[in-house]
Amino acid sequence: MKDIEKYFRVYAEVNLDAIIKNIEMMREKIKPETGIVGVIKTDGYGHGAVPIAKALENECVGYAVATAWEGHNLRRHGIDKPLYILGVVPENLCDLVINEEMLPPIFTYKMAKAFSDHAVKLNKTVKFNIAVDTGMSRIGYIPSEEAINEVVEISKLPNVEIESAFTHFAKADYVDKSFAEKQFKEYNDFIAKVEAKGVKIPIHQCANSAAMMEMPETSLTISRAGISMYGLYPSEEMDKDNMKLIPAMSIYSHVVYVKNIEKGRGVSYGQTFVADKPMTIATIPVGYGDGYPRNLSNKGYVLINGKKCNILGRICMDQFMVDVTGMDVKEGDKVTLAGKDGSEEILIDDLATLAGTFNYEFVCDLGKRVPRVFVKDGKIVGTKDYFEDDYEVEI
């Protein structure tokens, strides 16, 4: 593989083939006519939205983002498939969304009218994705006769097309699917009543990762593949035997210092670990400033030369120490923070549980000090770092 010595301190390797394989496994669970939308918000859950979108060119019919600016960044990198924005778009970004042909979520007449006015001014048509709140209580129309009538009125606005309608499941990742089933029924009933009033909506979408894996009947025109695409399970209640996901991200560093300490010597801030015997410890140049959770202090571990090494003391902003007593470890040895080393493997799912968080947060919080290295067919096909991070500021 290409020389990546400048990433000696730390880097996250993203296996694009794993993401493709996970999508293929999810595809096998749903109806063959259902299209898949890849959810690549928050920079692809911390993995890298642009390379993932390019890698999934033949797998996805579109992509979902959280903000208009996330969609804009995909457009400027040549991604021309439909982009579904999942979060509220402020009126000052209407022109951007219309010009770059993104689909905003619509759930009030006021926001629909604002988009219509801007579309008329631009002499363009904007396509809407009607948001239906069947249980998340986040955004969207709560199904009602008033909401149905408002969607009908929206459809009459100039320069607009209602292209899609979506809802989002709150508990599809639970063993008990009854609430998700209730949401699915509410969504279908709402859409049926809207369409009975003459508003035909071409695209119906409900299923998220958990529903694609365990509720295939909820996969309609399109389904949104999110966390599972990255080889991570939506929750601990999922049946992991149902689909053997492949983790896409591994995180690596290197040993920068090895020292011997005597019995009674403390390690790191607060001296929360005190050696009960002579020990050898290694310093790893990664910390919570990189998004590596401080909650792994005294309970996390890494792999060095294929063996588990426990974290000693508190994780610092930029460094932490591990126990290498009795091991042949030297400065420069590779350290696996997440991923495989020999027969051992550290899963981000397990690290997140140890840290008292969950896998979504772990990968999304991995900071910009951690370069991403993108691998396909065993070769590095791209990298992303912020070593030369420009600011526009005048003081």
C-alpha positions as CSV (number, residue, x, y, z in Angstrom):
1,M,0.0,0.0,0.0
2,K,1.0,3.6,-0.6
3,D,3.3,5.2,2.0
4,I,1.3,6.9,4.7
5,E,4.2,7.8,7.1
6,K,2.7,11.2,7.7
7,Y,-0.2,9.5,9.4
8,F,2.1,7.7,11.9
9,R,0.4,9.4,14.9
10,V,-3.1,8.1,14.1
11,Y,-5.4,7.4,11.1
12,A,-8.7,5.7,10.4
13,E,-8.8,3.3,7.6
14,V,-12.2,3.1,5.7
15,N,-12.7,-0.1,3.8
16,L,-15.0,0.8,0.9
17,D,-15.4,-2.8,-0.2
18,A,-16.9,-3.6,3.3
19,I,-19.5,-0.8,2.8
20,I,-20.4,-2.2,-0.7
21,K,-20.7,-5.7,0.8
22,N,-22.9,-4.5,3.6
23,I,-25.2,-2.8,1.1
24,E,-25.3,-6.0,-1.0
25,M,-26.4,-8.0,2.1
26,M,-29.1,-5.4,2.9
27,R,-30.2,-5.6,-0.7
28,E,-30.8,-9.3,-0.3
29,K,-33.3,-8.7,2.5
30,I,-35.6,-6.3,0.7
31,K,-37.9,-6.3,-2.3
32,P,-35.8,-6.4,-5.6
33,E,-37.7,-3.4,-6.9
34,T,-36.9,-1.2,-3.9
35,G,-34.1,1.4,-4.4
36,I,-31.5,2.0,-1.7
37,V,-30.7,5.5,-0.6
38,G,-27.3,5.7,1.2
39,V,-27.4,7.9,4.3
40,I,-24.1,9.8,4.4
41,K,-24.9,12.6,6.7
42,T,-22.3,13.8,9.3
43,D,-19.7,13.1,6.6
44,G,-20.8,9.5,6.2
45,Y,-21.1,8.9,9.9
46,G,-17.5,10.0,10.2
47,H,-16.3,7.7,7.5
48,G,-16.2,10.1,4.6
49,A,-19.3,11.0,2.6
50,V,-17.7,11.8,-0.8
51,P,-15.7,8.6,-1.3
52,I,-18.6,6.6,-0.1
53,A,-21.0,8.2,-2.5
54,K,-18.5,7.5,-5.3
55,A,-18.0,3.9,-4.2
56,L,-21.8,3.3,-4.1
57,E,-22.5,4.7,-7.6
58,N,-23.8,1.4,-8.8
59,E,-25.6,0.4,-5.5
60,C,-27.6,3.5,-4.5
61,V,-30.4,5.4,-6.3
62,G,-29.7,8.5,-4.2
63,Y,-28.2,9.8,-0.9
64,A,-29.5,11.3,2.3
65,V,-27.9,14.2,4.1
66,A,-28.8,16.2,7.2
67,T,-28.2,19.7,5.9
68,A,-28.2,21.6,2.6
69,W,-24.5,22.3,3.0
70,E,-23.7,18.6,3.2
71,G,-25.6,18.2,0.0
72,H,-23.8,21.1,-1.6
73,N,-20.4,19.5,-0.8
74,L,-21.5,16.3,-2.6
75,R,-22.6,18.3,-5.6
76,R,-19.3,20.1,-5.8
77,H,-17.6,16.7,-5.9
78,G,-19.7,15.6,-8.9
79,I,-22.3,13.6,-7.1
80,D,-25.4,14.1,-9.3
81,K,-27.9,11.5,-7.9
82,P,-31.0,12.7,-5.9
83,L,-30.1,14.1,-2.5
84,Y,-32.7,13.9,0.2
85,I,-32.2,16.5,3.0
86,L,-33.4,15.1,6.3
87,G,-33.2,18.3,8.4
88,V,-35.0,21.6,8.2
89,V,-33.8,24.0,5.5
90,P,-33.8,27.7,6.4
91,E,-35.3,30.0,3.8
92,N,-31.9,31.7,3.1
93,L,-30.8,28.3,1.6
94,C,-33.8,27.8,-0.7
95,D,-32.0,29.0,-3.8
96,L,-29.0,26.7,-3.1
97,V,-31.3,23.7,-2.7
98,I,-33.3,24.6,-5.8
99,N,-30.3,25.3,-8.0
100,E,-28.5,22.1,-6.9
101,E,-31.7,20.0,-7.3
102,M,-31.9,18.7,-3.7
103,L,-35.2,17.5,-2.1
104,P,-36.0,19.4,1.1
105,P,-38.3,17.9,3.8
106,I,-41.6,19.8,3.8
107,F,-44.1,19.8,6.7
108,T,-45.7,23.2,6.8
109,Y,-47.4,25.3,4.2
110,K,-45.2,28.3,5.1
111,M,-42.0,26.5,4.2
112,A,-43.5,25.1,1.0
113,K,-44.7,28.6,0.0
114,A,-41.2,30.0,0.6
115,F,-39.7,27.3,-1.7
116,S,-42.4,27.9,-4.3
117,D,-41.7,31.7,-4.3
118,H,-38.0,31.1,-4.7
119,A,-38.5,28.6,-7.5
120,V,-40.8,31.0,-9.4
121,K,-38.1,33.7,-9.1
122,L,-35.5,31.3,-10.4
123,N,-37.8,29.9,-13.1
124,K,-37.2,26.4,-11.8
125,T,-39.1,23.5,-10.2
126,V,-38.4,22.3,-6.7
127,K,-39.2,18.7,-5.7
128,F,-40.5,18.1,-2.2
129,N,-40.1,15.2,0.2
130,I,-43.1,15.4,2.6
131,A,-42.1,14.5,6.2
132,V,-44.6,12.5,8.1
133,D,-44.3,12.2,11.9
134,T,-45.6,8.8,12.9
135,G,-43.9,8.6,16.3
136,M,-40.5,10.3,16.4
137,S,-42.0,13.7,17.4
138,R,-39.1,15.3,15.7
139,I,-40.2,16.9,12.4
140,G,-43.1,16.2,10.0
141,Y,-46.9,16.3,9.8
142,I,-48.7,14.4,12.5
143,P,-51.3,12.5,10.5
144,S,-54.6,14.3,10.6
145,E,-57.3,15.6,8.2
146,E,-55.8,19.1,8.5
147,A,-52.4,17.8,7.5
148,I,-53.9,15.9,4.6
149,N,-55.6,19.0,3.3
150,E,-52.5,21.1,3.7
151,V,-50.5,18.7,1.6
152,V,-53.2,19.0,-1.1
153,E,-52.8,22.8,-0.9
154,I,-49.0,22.5,-1.2
155,S,-49.4,20.4,-4.3
156,K,-51.2,23.4,-6.0
157,L,-48.3,25.8,-5.4
158,P,-46.5,26.9,-8.6
159,N,-43.2,25.4,-9.6
160,V,-43.3,22.6,-7.1
161,E,-43.6,18.8,-7.3
162,I,-44.3,16.5,-4.5
163,E,-41.8,13.8,-5.4
164,S,-41.6,11.8,-2.2
165,A,-43.0,11.3,1.3
166,F,-41.1,9.7,4.2
167,T,-41.3,8.8,7.9
168,H,-38.7,7.5,10.3
169,F,-39.0,4.6,12.7
170,A,-38.3,5.1,16.3
171,K,-38.1,1.5,17.5
172,A,-37.4,-0.7,14.5
173,D,-34.2,-1.8,16.1
174,Y,-36.1,-3.3,19.1
175,V,-37.0,-7.0,19.4
176,D,-40.7,-5.9,19.9
177,K,-41.6,-4.4,16.5
178,S,-45.2,-3.4,17.4
179,F,-44.5,0.3,17.6
180,A,-42.7,0.2,14.2
181,E,-45.6,-1.7,12.8
182,K,-48.0,1.0,14.1
183,Q,-45.9,3.7,12.5
184,F,-45.9,1.9,9.2
185,K,-49.7,1.6,9.2
186,E,-50.1,5.3,10.1
187,Y,-47.8,6.3,7.3
188,N,-49.6,4.1,4.7
189,D,-53.0,5.3,5.9
190,F,-51.9,9.0,5.6
191,I,-50.4,8.5,2.1
192,A,-53.5,6.7,0.9
193,K,-55.7,9.5,2.1
194,V,-53.5,12.1,0.4
195,E,-53.5,10.2,-2.8
196,A,-57.3,9.7,-2.6
197,K,-57.5,13.5,-2.9
198,G,-55.7,13.4,-6.2
199,V,-52.1,14.0,-5.1
200,K,-50.0,11.2,-6.5
201,I,-46.6,10.8,-4.7
202,P,-44.2,8.8,-6.8
203,I,-41.8,7.8,-4.0
204,H,-42.8,6.3,-0.7
205,Q,-40.0,5.7,1.9
206,C,-40.1,4.3,5.5
207,A,-37.4,1.7,6.1
208,N,-34.1,2.6,7.9
209,S,-31.3,0.1,8.5
210,A,-33.0,-1.9,11.2
211,A,-36.2,-2.2,9.2
212,M,-34.3,-3.2,6.0
213,M,-32.7,-6.0,8.1
214,E,-35.7,-7.2,10.1
215,M,-38.8,-5.7,8.6
216,P,-38.5,-6.1,4.8
217,E,-42.2,-5.5,4.3
218,T,-41.6,-1.8,5.1
219,S,-39.3,-1.4,2.2
220,L,-41.4,0.5,-0.3
221,T,-40.2,2.6,-3.3
222,I,-36.9,3.3,-1.6
223,S,-35.3,2.5,1.7
224,R,-32.6,4.4,3.6
225,A,-29.5,2.4,4.5
226,G,-27.7,4.1,7.4
227,I,-25.6,2.7,10.3
228,S,-25.6,-0.8,9.0
229,M,-24.0,0.3,5.8
230,Y,-20.9,1.0,7.9
231,G,-20.8,-2.5,9.4
232,L,-22.4,-1.3,12.7
233,Y,-25.6,-2.7,14.2
234,P,-28.5,-0.3,14.9
235,S,-28.7,-1.6,18.5
236,E,-27.9,-4.5,20.8
237,E,-31.4,-5.8,20.3
238,M,-30.7,-6.7,16.6
239,D,-30.3,-10.3,15.6
240,K,-26.7,-10.3,14.6
241,D,-26.9,-13.8,13.2
242,N,-29.5,-12.4,10.7
243,M,-26.7,-10.5,8.9
244,K,-23.0,-10.7,9.5
245,L,-22.0,-7.0,8.9
246,I,-18.4,-6.1,8.1
247,P,-17.0,-3.2,10.1
248,A,-15.8,-0.6,7.6
249,M,-13.6,1.5,9.9
250,S,-10.3,0.5,11.6
251,I,-8.2,2.9,13.7
252,Y,-4.5,2.7,14.0
253,S,-1.6,4.5,15.8
254,H,1.9,3.6,16.9
255,V,3.8,3.3,20.2
256,V,5.9,6.4,20.8
257,Y,7.5,5.6,24.1
258,V,8.1,2.5,26.4
259,K,9.1,2.8,30.0
260,N,9.4,0.7,33.2
261,I,7.7,1.9,36.3
262,E,8.0,0.6,39.9
263,K,5.3,-0.7,42.3
264,G,3.4,2.2,43.8
265,R,3.8,4.6,40.8
266,G,0.7,6.3,39.5
267,V,-0.3,6.8,35.9
268,S,-1.9,9.8,34.3
269,Y,-4.1,12.6,35.7
270,G,-5.6,11.9,39.2
271,Q,-3.4,8.9,39.6
272,T,-6.5,6.7,39.2
273,F,-4.2,3.8,38.4
274,V,-1.3,2.8,40.7
275,A,1.0,0.0,39.8
276,D,0.7,-2.9,42.3
277,K,4.0,-4.4,40.9
278,P,6.8,-3.4,38.6
279,M,5.3,-2.8,35.1
280,T,6.2,-1.8,31.6
281,I,3.9,0.7,30.0
282,A,3.7,2.2,26.4
283,T,2.5,5.6,25.5
284,I,0.0,5.9,22.6
285,P,-0.2,9.4,21.0
286,V,-4.1,9.6,20.8
287,G,-6.6,11.1,23.2
288,Y,-10.0,12.6,23.6
289,G,-8.9,15.5,21.5
290,D,-9.1,13.0,18.6
291,G,-12.5,11.8,19.7
292,Y,-11.2,8.7,21.5
293,P,-13.5,8.6,24.5
294,R,-12.1,9.5,27.9
295,N,-14.7,7.1,29.3
296,L,-12.4,4.3,28.2
297,S,-10.0,5.3,30.9
298,N,-8.9,2.2,33.0
299,K,-11.3,-0.1,31.0
300,G,-10.5,0.1,27.3
301,Y,-7.8,-1.8,25.5
302,V,-5.8,-1.8,22.3
303,L,-4.0,-4.5,20.3
304,I,-0.2,-4.5,19.9
305,N,1.5,-7.3,18.0
306,G,-1.8,-9.3,18.1
307,K,-2.2,-9.0,21.9
308,K,-4.6,-7.1,24.1
309,C,-3.1,-4.3,26.2
310,N,-5.2,-2.6,28.8
311,I,-5.5,1.2,29.2
312,L,-3.9,2.4,32.4
313,G,-5.2,5.6,34.1
314,R,-7.1,8.4,32.5
315,I,-7.0,9.1,28.8
316,C,-5.4,12.5,28.2
317,M,-6.3,15.0,25.5
318,D,-3.6,13.7,23.2
319,Q,-2.1,10.6,24.8
320,F,-2.8,7.5,26.9
321,M,-0.8,4.7,28.4
322,V,-1.3,0.9,28.1
323,D,0.1,-2.1,29.9
324,V,2.7,-4.0,27.9
325,T,4.3,-5.9,30.9
326,G,6.0,-9.1,29.7
327,M,5.6,-8.2,26.0
328,D,8.2,-7.4,23.4
329,V,7.0,-4.0,22.5
330,K,9.1,-1.2,21.1
331,E,8.7,2.4,19.9
332,G,7.2,2.4,16.4
333,D,5.1,-0.8,16.8
334,K,1.7,-0.5,15.2
335,V,-1.3,-0.1,17.6
336,T,-4.8,-1.1,16.7
337,L,-7.4,1.0,18.5
338,A,-10.3,-0.6,16.4
339,G,-10.1,-3.4,13.9
340,K,-8.2,-6.6,13.6
341,D,-4.6,-7.6,14.5
342,G,-3.9,-11.3,14.0
343,S,-6.6,-13.4,15.6
344,E,-7.8,-10.6,17.8
345,E,-10.4,-7.9,16.9
346,I,-11.7,-4.8,18.6
347,L,-15.2,-3.9,17.5
348,I,-16.4,-0.3,17.6
349,D,-19.7,-1.7,18.9
350,D,-17.9,-3.1,21.9
351,L,-15.7,0.0,22.5
352,A,-18.8,2.2,22.5
353,T,-20.5,0.0,25.0
354,L,-17.4,0.1,27.3
355,A,-17.4,3.9,27.0
356,G,-21.0,4.2,28.0
357,T,-22.1,5.5,24.6
358,F,-23.2,3.9,21.3
359,N,-21.6,3.1,18.0
360,Y,-23.2,6.0,16.1
361,E,-21.7,8.6,18.5
362,F,-18.3,6.9,18.5
363,V,-17.7,7.1,14.8
364,C,-19.4,10.5,14.3
365,D,-17.3,12.0,17.1
366,L,-14.0,10.8,15.6
367,G,-12.3,14.2,15.1
368,K,-10.6,16.0,12.2
369,R,-7.2,15.4,13.7
370,V,-7.7,11.7,12.7
371,P,-6.9,11.4,8.9
372,R,-9.1,9.1,6.9
373,V,-7.5,6.6,4.5
374,F,-9.8,5.0,1.9
375,V,-9.1,1.5,0.7
376,K,-10.6,-0.4,-2.1
377,D,-9.5,-3.7,-3.6
378,G,-6.6,-3.7,-1.1
379,K,-5.2,-0.4,-2.4
380,I,-5.4,3.2,-1.0
381,V,-7.6,5.1,-3.3
382,G,-7.7,8.4,-1.4
383,T,-7.1,10.2,1.9
384,K,-8.5,13.1,3.8
385,D,-6.8,15.2,6.4
386,Y,-6.8,18.7,7.8
387,F,-3.1,19.3,8.2
388,E,-3.4,22.5,6.2
389,D,-6.7,23.8,7.5
390,D,-7.4,27.3,6.1
391,Y,-9.5,29.9,8.0
392,E,-11.2,33.0,6.6
393,V,-10.8,35.6,9.3
394,E,-9.7,39.2,9.6
395,I,-8.6,40.5,13.0
